[in-house]
């Protein structure tokens, strides 16, 4: 699952690298949802970041399959709405798409970090996901749902972000309220959390406990 944000792009990059090195056998498919849970400017910024990453990664690794499903009408005036409720309402769309794949072999990767709000709703999310699969006639093993970053903190991604920004400018996004020119607002919770992660990373490097 790939939004174009820092966390999910980190997971995608890791999977592409492992695929190129022969550490995983499955094909890597990046699946994105363009929906009303986020505002219009953030959707544009994330789409721009995805395009930049695809251009770079196709040369660095290989050409990979990327699909985007567009869903409209979930939130009034495209101003955003509760993430948990939105994700639960999107489950039928997700399961219908996953059913096009081999449901016994594919791993579905989600990029939620330790401390994300998602973990308050993970059980509901998981139950709706699997029940939707069963309604559509598929038995999807629970082990196929992967949370790659559940034991990771945001600061641990900063060193990787710095490297990618040098190699693929414009391929990383993190702001949820960008300006009209698609620049980070430096005021929203995501921007503040990102700056805090950068500060923690620098401090850990000074103390010799981070590379």
DAMO-V591712 format. One record per backbone hydrogen bond with DSSP energy under -0.5 kcal/mol. NH is the residue of the N-H (numbers start at 1). CO is the residue of the C=O. E is the energy in kcal/mol with one decimal. If there is no record, write none. Layout:
BEGIN
NH CO E
NH CO E
END
This chain:
BEGIN
2 31 -2.8
6 173 -1.8
9 5 -2.1
10 6 -2.0
11 7 -1.8
12 8 -2.3
13 9 -2.7
14 10 -2.1
15 11 -2.2
16 12 -2.6
17 13 -2.3
18 14 -2.2
19 15 -2.4
20 16 -2.3
21 17 -2.0
22 19 -1.0
23 18 -2.8
24 18 -0.8
29 27 -0.6
30 65 -2.8
31 29 -0.6
32 30 -0.5
32 67 -2.9
34 69 -2.8
35 33 -0.9
38 35 -1.0
40 78 -0.6
43 39 -2.1
44 40 -2.2
45 41 -2.4
46 42 -2.7
47 43 -2.2
48 44 -2.3
49 45 -2.2
50 46 -2.4
51 47 -2.1
52 48 -1.9
53 49 -2.4
54 50 -2.7
55 51 -2.1
56 52 -1.8
57 53 -3.5
58 54 -2.1
59 55 -0.6
59 56 -1.0
60 56 -2.5
61 57 -3.0
62 57 -0.9
65 28 -0.8
67 30 -2.9
69 32 -2.5
70 68 -0.5
71 34 -2.6
71 69 -0.5
78 75 -1.2
79 76 -1.6
80 36 -0.6
81 37 -0.8
86 82 -2.1
87 83 -2.9
88 84 -2.1
89 85 -1.9
90 86 -1.3
91 87 -0.5
91 88 -1.0
93 90 -0.6
94 90 -2.2
95 91 -3.1
96 92 -1.9
97 93 -1.8
98 94 -2.8
99 95 -1.8
100 97 -1.6
101 98 -1.7
103 101 -1.1
105 102 -1.8
106 102 -1.7
108 144 -3.1
109 107 -0.7
110 146 -2.9
112 110 -0.8
113 111 -0.5
114 149 -0.9
114 152 -2.0
116 113 -2.0
119 116 -1.4
120 117 -2.1
121 118 -2.1
125 121 -2.6
126 122 -2.8
127 123 -2.5
128 124 -2.6
129 125 -2.1
130 126 -2.4
131 127 -2.5
132 128 -2.3
133 129 -1.7
134 130 -2.1
135 131 -2.3
136 132 -1.6
137 134 -1.6
138 133 -3.0
140 138 -0.7
141 139 -0.7
144 141 -1.9
145 142 -1.6
146 108 -3.2
146 144 -0.7
148 110 -1.0
148 146 -0.7
149 110 -0.6
150 147 -1.1
152 149 -2.0
156 153 -1.1
157 154 -2.0
158 155 -1.1
159 155 -0.5
161 157 -2.5
162 158 -2.3
163 159 -1.6
164 160 -2.5
165 161 -2.5
166 162 -1.4
167 163 -1.7
168 164 -4.0
171 168 -1.6
173 4 -0.7
179 183 -2.7
182 179 -2.1
192 188 -2.4
193 189 -2.7
194 190 -2.0
195 191 -2.4
196 192 -2.3
197 193 -2.1
198 194 -2.2
199 195 -2.4
200 196 -2.5
201 197 -2.4
202 198 -2.3
203 199 -2.3
204 200 -2.5
205 201 -2.1
206 202 -2.0
207 203 -1.8
208 204 -0.5
208 205 -0.9
209 204 -2.7
210 204 -0.7
END
